[in-house]
Structures are given as C-alpha cells and as structure tokens.
Amino acid sequence: MNLRPFQRRFLRRALAPGVRTAVLSLPRGNGKSTLAARILADRLAAVDGTECVLLAGSLLQARVPFRMVRAALGEDGWRWADSATMTGGRHLATGTRLRVVSGNPKTALGWQGVPLVVADEPGAWEVAAGEGMIDAIQTAQGKPDSPLRAILIGTVAPAVRGWWPELVAAGSRGSVHVTALQGRVDRWDKASEIRRCNPLMWAFPASRAVLLDERDAARADSRLRARFLSYRLNTPAGDESTVLLSVPEYEAVCGRPVPDREGRPVVGVDLGGGRAWSAAVAVWANGRTEAIAVAPGVPSLGEQEKRDRVPRGTYQRLAESGALLLADGLRVPPVGQVVDAIREWRPAVIVCDRFRLAEALDHGPPCPVEPRVGRWSEQSEDIRALRKAALDGPLSVDPGSRALIGASLAVAAVKHDDGGNVRLVKRGTNNTARDDVAAALVLAAGEAARRMRRPPKPLRIYRAS
C-alpha cells in the first residue's frame, strides 16, 4: 500500500500532536479505502494490546479496507473473522484487536481506551445514524484521559447538508484538521481543475480517460454535470436533489414550436389505484407531446382539490380543457377508460409498470404493451432521457396539455441513491401529490429515446388475446 504525496502530507497533519479529529474529503476513486487500511495496519502493527476500530456505513462497505488490513498484517499470529455477521481480527499473543462496525451509534458504546477510529465514507451513513455516531465519537473523546483519535475519510456527496458537509466546510480549527480537495464550479470542466481534485485517478492513463469521458458527457447533459460535480469534484450539486425538471428545462420545452402529429407515438401509462389518478402521455418521434389523465368521479373535483391542497378551481379548469377526464360515479379510474382515451393517438407501443401489465392487456389495447421494471437503474435511464430531450430537444408540449403536464411536474419529486441513480418518489405519506402524469411522461420519454438511438432491442412483447 504505497502512498501518494498528497496522502503522506495528510497523514503528517492528521497524526500530529494535539490533533484529535482529522478529516480528508476528496472525490471518489482516489484511494480513500486504501489510505484508511494503511493507517489501521500501521497502528495495529505495534501489537501493544489496544483495540482499533474501522467504521463504515455497513459491514459490506467495510470489507474492502478490512481485507487490505488483513493482507498487510498477514495470517501469522492473527485470528480473523470475515462473515456476513462478524468482521474483525485479534492478535493471539497480545490481544491487539481490530473491531469492524457499521455506522450505528449503538456500536460506539463501550469504547474504553480505544486509541484510533478510522471512518470510511461517512457521507454514506444515514443522516440520523451519522449524527448519533459523530456525537458518540466526540463524547468518547471528551472522557478524562481518553486517547481516542478519529480520522474520517470520504466524499462529501451524496450528502448536501448535515453534520458531514458542515464538518468539511468548517475547515481546520483547534484540535480538528481538515484537508478537502474540492473543485471550483466556475472551472468544473477545466483539465487542470479535474487534475487538482483527482490526484490519484489522474496518475493513471485509464482512469484519466474515464474522467475526461465523463467530463465530455457532462458538458452535453446538465444532470450528468451535477453528478460529475458531486462525485468527481467533491462539490455536491443541490439542483439535482429534488426536482424532476428544472424551470429552465421546462421553459425550453414550452418555448419550442409544436410540430404536427407524424407517425405513431410511444405512450407511457401510469395506472392509479385508490385516490390516485391514471395518466397517459404520448411522445412522437418529432418531439410532440400530449397528455391525458383520468380522475375518480367520487369524491367531487372540489373535494379532491381540498384533499390535495391545491388552489380552488385547478382541477375543474383541467377538466374543462379536456385534458382531465372523470370516472363518473367511481372511486377508482377504470383501466378501460384510459385505454379508450389513447386510441386516437394510434400508438406504436404502450409502456406501463410491469405489475399493471395484465390489467392493460385485459382491455384490448390498440398496440403491443411493453412492461417496464421500476428499479433505480431503469428509472435513472428514463429520467435522464427526459431531461436531455427537455433541455436539448426535441421535446415540445401541445398547448392543450401544458396545464396538465405543468401541474404534475410542479409536484413531482425525485430521490438519489448512493450510486448516483435517481427515481420518482411520492411526496408525503398520503398520496396527495398528482405526479401521475409526470410518471407517464418519464416512461414515454425513456422509450422514445431508446428507439431514436437504435432499433428496439428484442423484448418480450405482450398482445391482447
């Protein structure tokens, strides 16, 4: 585990007398886990009977640096445990121990005389658990004659706010040392800035090529740019955190001329249950987009407006425009009404959630129906396709559908996982956000983009019998 110059500089400061907490924050792929393993291996090599702790968000995450430590110290004289439920090691002759724990503050109980805690990727801990864990570490450091030194190594992302970004932003002070490699937003695509923030990746031609390829893709896609800033320049981009389409993206959609219907469109369908609406969105190859929604007839539109806390008359105006249909006398929109409403579009294919496939087929759809799996990766692909078509074209919304689509986009929320994937999520817990049209739009835009890039790949297509 040979160290690079920037790692050695950090270690000199982190292990200096008087430093109780040391923080190193830098982009992904720059040897954070290797450095954590090296620090622990050097300390444990003293075999002085003390116990050191490797801390990570989960035992699975901790296995990478743990196995590096094990390889560095060898098997002679050590008893190692590496299973799904227990990970760690003990030196048989001296009792020197390595304890591996997850980011649960309860695991910090009983740290007595521990000289060193090394935390790998604290930004990936759950927010509440992270707050509790850092409090537990600081409490242990405050005990009389405590030797505890904490070294935290990780990328700021995916956290945008909370204890970890605040700790990095506060910088060095008192007994806390902070080294942070973070890029400047105004120079995010300059090779010199990327090199400064990624000293390890830049040192190898293959990983350097990855950085530049991702930089070029981010130049063409604003959402990939946000991810590049977060994970390659260690500067979290908050604009990617909550909205499906930004205001500039939707303004670009509404500012384009709307072409006539040409050919047969792709139609995304979101079938609602209970108080939810059902929705369908058609996207033609030339970018023309139309939408319809079906709302329950019971309760009335006025009562639905009160329940969803929208301005009075919002849903009534959508109904008067013809974009919102009512399931008269019914509390759940029937699937057949949605299927009948989209026949005039003469769709080439309907894309719907795989769990509602049978219901769609039972009502004699006018074209093949393709099920779409709602995993993080599939939704990420569809959402990125929608954002690219919105910002760069050719997506344009028919004036008759703008009020319906705009109202749904205003309440559509997205969530990111630790891998940079994104998906639609419901706001709140009572299903009162009418994002059904936005969900159908995501399905349609994703399938339209795939068909434009290449001939459709072989899929299992279902037809009504």
Protein Blocks (a to p, Z undefined) as FASTA:
>chain_A
ZZdfklmmmmmmmmpghiabdcddddehiommmmmmmmmmmmmmnonopacddddfbfkl
mmmmmmmmmmmnomnhpacdddfkbgcdddfknopacddddfbfklmgoiahiabdcdeh
kllpcfklmmmmmmmmmmmmmpghiabdcdddddfblcfbdjklmmmmnopahjbccddd
dddfklmmgmklmmmmmmmlmmpmklmmmmmmmmmmmmmpmklmmmmmmmmnopacfklm
mpmbdfklmmmmmmpccdddehjddddddddehjbccddddddfkopacddddddfbdcf
klmmmmnopaehklmmmmmnopaccdehiabdcfklmmmmmmmnopabdcddfklmmmmm
mnopabdcddddfbfklmmmmmmmmmmmmmnopadcdfklmmmmmmmmmmpccdddfkop
acdddehjkopaccklmmmmmmmmmmmmmmmmpccddddddddZZ
